[in-house]
Amino acid sequence: MAATTDLALRKAVIYSVFIRNHTPEGTFRALEADLPRLRELGADILWLMPIHPIGEEHRKGTLGSPYAIRDYRTVNPEYGTLEDFRHLVDAIHARGMKCIIDVVYNHTSPDSVLAHDHPSFFFRDAAGKPAHKVADWWDIADLDYMVAPLWDYQIDTLKMWAEIVDGFRCDVASSVPIAFWERARQAVETVRPGCIWLAESVYPDYVREMWRQGAYAATDCELYRAFDITYDYDIWPCFEGLFSGERTLGEYIRMMNQQETVYPANHIKLRFLENHDQPRFASRVKEESRFRNYLAFLYFAKGTTLLYSGLEFAPTHQVSLFDRDAACRERRQDWQALLGRLGRMKKELPVNSCFEASAEADGLVTARYDGPEGHAWGVFGLQGDRGRVSVPLADGVYENRVDGAAVTVAEGMISFSGDPVILI
């Protein structure tokens, strides 16, 4: 486990921003105007999706994917200047938030600075041409971490950005050697002590496919040697299966409980309902009551909470990565006040305690924290909206931390009527 991981990250809320589509202007300066709202929403950390120039060769769409980077050491001129970026980060800090940026180290655009200046840094196919291991990623070329000088270049780049930002979200981190990430973390610590390291760990099927090709892929357990937080993709197939009917609520909850004992005691998982690679959650769950319960469970579950840009307004259209798209500004509902309350509630959770959840027969989920740090208990209507649930509390009246309402415990039971309940 990363020795310097700060477990307070379990109480943090990360808000993901795609600069191009977050505001009509799509610039660093324009984002500054939204910072007060994002802070009020409860964001502790802003994750800026890739800020670098995008390659032109083999572009997807009109503007290209931000994950097909041309130059790691500059900013996309469409977003503004480096001075504009520094000004934005200063404004984020002034609001009491931290800023992390995307690090895309598995690959670059085919016409990148590295491809021009250091062609030996790239993975090549049998014909000796730059290549990629994932068939659908035809707009990029994979890097080859068997080449030692590549490590120095990448680490120097991280140290440069660490002078400005507070951490990194590392794209497809599983495909870059864990030994590289360990060395990078040690080097960056000299520049930015306490730097935040978030790994986009991958689906189990991705790991298996890389192994079939004879390619490298790290498991989540390995990633925790260098990273503070990993994605929830290890159990994502069970989550998606809830909406396709392929998996049961019990299976999903069992997998979540298993994370508690599979990973190191101080592991941190990133909890999310959607991200830029996934369908909008509002396209899966349309009922307001059900949506509210999933939001409450998202915040209550042990780990760092991720809000993908616009989730607070329940948009249904997935934002394009390759063109201008106002979908992240689509407003169908307004969950801002609820998310602000949930963010404050999350700060009170005894997150260094043991977490356990249970799927009840009536479609409700109960979950609890128990340990020397304290206790918390919740019930969430993920697939049901009525029921009586036993609680490990003395009879009496308690405050629901979701909405401030009174909750009565009588004979060790409460009546659940559709609204999520969290008691601390």
C-alpha positions, 0 to 999 in steps of 0.5 A: 500500500502507498505508505503516505496515503491520507485516509481523509480522502475517503471523506472527499468529493471529486468533481470531474470537469471536461473543460471543452464542454463544461461552459459555453466558452470551453476555457480555463477562465470561464470555469472560474465563474463556476467555482463558487457553485462547485464548492457549494455543491460540496466538491473538495477536489476538481479533476480536470480531464486532459488539459493538453493539446490534442493530436490531429492525425487520426482524430476521432470526431471534429475536435479529437479525443482529449486522451490523444495527447500531442504534447504533455508539457503544454496546455491546449490553446483552445482552453487558454494559456498556461498563465490562464491555467495557473490562474484557474488553479490559484482560484480553485485553491482560493476556494478551499479546493484542490486540483488534479489533472489527467495523466495519459501515460499509456499512449499519445497521439500518433503525431505527438511531440514524443513520436517526432522527437523520440520515436524509440519510445513507442510500442511497435507491431511486427512490421515495425510501425507504431501500434496500439493494443486495444483495437478501438483506440485507433487514434493513438499509439502506445508507449513502450515502458521497456525503454528506460529514457521514457521513464525519465521524460515522463517523471520530469513532466509529472514533477513540472505539473506537480509544481502547480497542481495537487495530484493526478488522475492516471488514465489506464494506469493498469497498463503502465508498469507499477514500478514506474508509478512507484518511482514517479510517486517517490520523485513527485513527493519531493516537489508536492508532498501529499500529492494525490494519486488516483488510478483508473484501474480497469475491468477484470476482462481488460486485464485478462485480454492484455494477458492473453496478448502477452501484454502488461496489465496490473491488478487493483491489488498491485496498483495500491503499491503506488496509488491512493485510490483506484476505480470501482471497475472491479465490481462495475459489471455487477453494478451495470448488471443491476439495470440489464437484469443480468445481476442481482442486488445481492450479487452487487452488495456481496462484491462490495463487501468482498472489497473490504477483505480483498484489498489492504485495510487502508485501501480507497475505492472511487465510488461513482454512478457515471463517468465520461466513459459510461452512460449517464446514470439518469438514462438508467434510473429515471424515477426521482425517488430511486435516483435520490436513494442511489445518490445517498448510497453513493455518498455513504459507501466507503470510498471517495465520491466522484461526481461527473460533470453535470450529474447534479442536473440528471442529464441523460445524454452522454457527453461526446469526447470528440466534439463540442457538446452541451449535454453536461449543461442539460438540466432535467432535475436539480440535486444540488441542495441534496448533494451539498447536504450529502457532502457535509454528511460524508465528512461525519462518517466514521470511514476508518471503521468496518463497512458492511452492506446487506441486500434485503429481500424487499429491494432495500439495502442496509449498510453500516460502519462499526468501529472505535471511531464511531458508528453509522447506519443507513437504509436505501431503496435501490430496488424497493420503496417500502419496508420495515427494517431492523436497526442496531439502535436503542428505541428513540427519535434520531435525525436523518442526516439526509434531510434533517427529518426525525426518524423513530426507532420502535422495538428495534425497527424503523419504517422505510417509506421511500426516502433514504435514511442515514443515522450517525 
